[in-house]
Amino acid sequence: MVRDISAYLTILRSAGFKLTPKRKSVINLFLKEKRTLVPQEVHEKVKRVISPLGLPTIYRILEELSSIGVLVSVVSDERLLSYALCSRPQEHHHHFICRGCKRIEEVDYCGLEDAEKAIQEKLGCRIDSHLFQVEGICSNCLNKKG
């Protein structure tokens, strides 16, 4: 489980990305906030530290970090895209997203191997990866409603 910036920077470097101050600032922001953030919020907070900084640059950095597993992208019911830091970016796992508090929990269970096999056989294709996101209400939020 990753808890500090050095491990994330190692992942960036090994994926061929430069360790720019902008990328470092984005990762540090997620480490500090410990929650999901929308791109505009990331832009507002990071541009206080690094200027000039355009919103398109933030979108590009968020997509880069998401593509290598450092961030996980989350689409809300309102179809808003937000991002959260993944604490196990190099391990296969999935995510549970609480619709109440927006907390993201990592889930070790997959169960999609049989589905992948059936799809490959039916379509004659090769599946390289899959996304599986489960949404609901976490135990903390359920207990609060009690």
C-alpha positions as CSV (number, residue, x, y, z in Angstrom):
1,M,0.0,0.0,0.0
2,V,1.4,3.4,-1.1
3,R,1.4,6.1,1.5
4,D,4.0,8.7,0.4
5,I,4.9,10.6,-2.7
6,S,8.2,8.7,-3.4
7,A,6.4,5.5,-4.4
8,Y,4.1,7.4,-6.8
9,L,7.1,9.2,-8.3
10,T,8.8,5.9,-8.9
11,I,5.7,4.7,-10.8
12,L,5.7,7.9,-12.8
13,R,9.3,7.6,-13.7
14,S,9.0,3.9,-14.6
15,A,6.1,4.8,-16.9
16,G,8.3,7.2,-18.7
17,F,6.9,10.5,-17.3
18,K,9.1,13.3,-16.2
19,L,8.9,14.3,-12.5
20,T,7.6,17.8,-13.1
21,P,6.7,20.2,-10.3
22,K,3.1,20.2,-11.7
23,R,2.8,16.4,-11.5
24,K,4.3,16.4,-8.0
25,S,2.0,19.1,-6.8
26,V,-1.1,17.2,-8.1
27,I,0.0,14.0,-6.3
28,N,0.8,16.0,-3.1
29,L,-2.7,17.5,-3.2
30,F,-4.4,14.1,-3.4
31,L,-2.2,12.8,-0.6
32,K,-3.1,15.8,1.6
33,E,-6.9,15.9,0.7
34,K,-7.5,12.1,1.0
35,R,-10.8,12.4,-1.0
36,T,-12.1,12.6,-4.5
37,L,-11.5,15.9,-6.3
38,V,-13.0,17.3,-9.5
39,P,-10.5,18.8,-12.1
40,Q,-11.6,22.3,-11.4
41,E,-10.9,21.9,-7.7
42,V,-7.4,20.4,-8.5
43,H,-6.8,23.4,-10.7
44,E,-7.8,26.0,-8.1
45,K,-5.6,24.4,-5.4
46,V,-2.5,23.7,-7.5
47,K,-2.4,27.0,-9.2
48,R,-2.0,28.6,-5.7
49,V,1.4,26.8,-5.6
50,I,2.4,26.8,-9.3
51,S,1.5,29.6,-11.7
52,P,0.8,29.9,-14.5
53,L,-1.2,26.8,-14.8
54,G,-4.1,26.2,-17.2
55,L,-7.1,23.9,-16.7
56,P,-6.2,21.8,-19.8
57,T,-2.8,21.0,-18.2
58,I,-4.6,19.7,-15.1
59,Y,-6.9,17.6,-17.2
60,R,-3.9,16.1,-19.1
61,I,-2.0,15.4,-15.8
62,L,-5.1,13.8,-14.3
63,E,-5.5,11.5,-17.3
64,E,-1.8,10.6,-17.3
65,L,-1.9,9.7,-13.6
66,S,-5.2,7.7,-14.2
67,S,-3.7,5.8,-17.2
68,I,-0.9,4.4,-15.0
69,G,-3.1,3.6,-12.0
70,V,-1.9,6.4,-9.7
71,L,-5.4,7.9,-9.8
72,V,-8.8,6.3,-10.2
73,S,-11.5,8.2,-12.1
74,V,-15.0,8.2,-10.7
75,V,-18.1,9.3,-12.5
76,S,-20.9,10.5,-10.2
77,D,-24.6,10.1,-10.7
78,E,-24.6,13.6,-12.1
79,R,-22.0,12.5,-14.7
80,L,-19.3,14.6,-13.1
81,L,-15.8,13.2,-13.4
82,S,-13.7,13.2,-10.3
83,Y,-10.4,11.5,-9.3
84,A,-9.0,9.9,-6.2
85,L,-5.6,8.6,-5.3
86,C,-5.2,4.9,-5.6
87,S,-3.2,3.4,-2.7
88,R,-2.4,0.2,-4.6
89,P,-1.7,1.4,-8.1
90,Q,0.3,-1.7,-9.3
91,E,-2.0,-4.4,-7.9
92,H,-5.1,-5.7,-9.6
93,H,-8.2,-4.6,-7.6
94,H,-11.4,-2.7,-7.9
95,H,-13.2,0.1,-6.0
96,F,-16.3,0.6,-3.9
97,I,-17.6,4.2,-4.0
98,C,-19.9,5.4,-1.2
99,R,-22.7,7.5,-2.7
100,G,-23.1,9.1,0.7
101,C,-19.7,10.3,1.8
102,K,-17.9,9.7,-1.5
103,R,-15.2,7.6,0.2
104,I,-13.5,5.0,-2.0
105,E,-12.5,1.7,-0.6
106,E,-10.3,-0.8,-2.5
107,V,-11.8,-4.3,-3.0
108,D,-9.7,-7.3,-3.6
109,Y,-12.4,-9.5,-5.1
110,C,-12.7,-9.5,-8.8
111,G,-14.7,-12.5,-10.1
112,L,-14.5,-11.3,-13.7
113,E,-12.1,-14.0,-15.0
114,D,-15.0,-16.2,-16.2
115,A,-16.7,-13.3,-17.9
116,E,-13.5,-12.3,-19.7
117,K,-13.0,-15.9,-20.9
118,A,-16.5,-16.2,-22.2
119,I,-16.2,-12.8,-24.0
120,Q,-12.9,-13.8,-25.6
121,E,-14.3,-17.1,-26.8
122,K,-17.5,-15.5,-28.2
123,L,-15.8,-12.6,-29.9
124,G,-12.5,-14.2,-30.8
125,C,-10.7,-11.2,-29.1
126,R,-8.1,-10.7,-26.5
127,I,-9.0,-8.7,-23.3
128,D,-6.2,-6.8,-21.9
129,S,-7.9,-5.2,-18.9
130,H,-11.3,-4.3,-17.4
131,L,-12.8,-1.7,-15.1
132,F,-15.2,-2.7,-12.3
133,Q,-16.6,-0.1,-10.0
134,V,-19.2,-0.8,-7.3
135,E,-21.3,2.0,-5.8
136,G,-23.5,2.0,-2.8
137,I,-23.7,3.2,0.8
138,C,-20.7,2.4,3.1
139,S,-21.2,1.0,6.6
140,N,-20.4,4.3,8.3
141,C,-23.1,6.1,6.3
142,L,-25.6,3.3,6.9
143,N,-24.9,3.5,10.7
144,K,-25.5,7.3,10.6
145,K,-28.9,6.8,9.0
146,G,-29.7,4.1,11.6
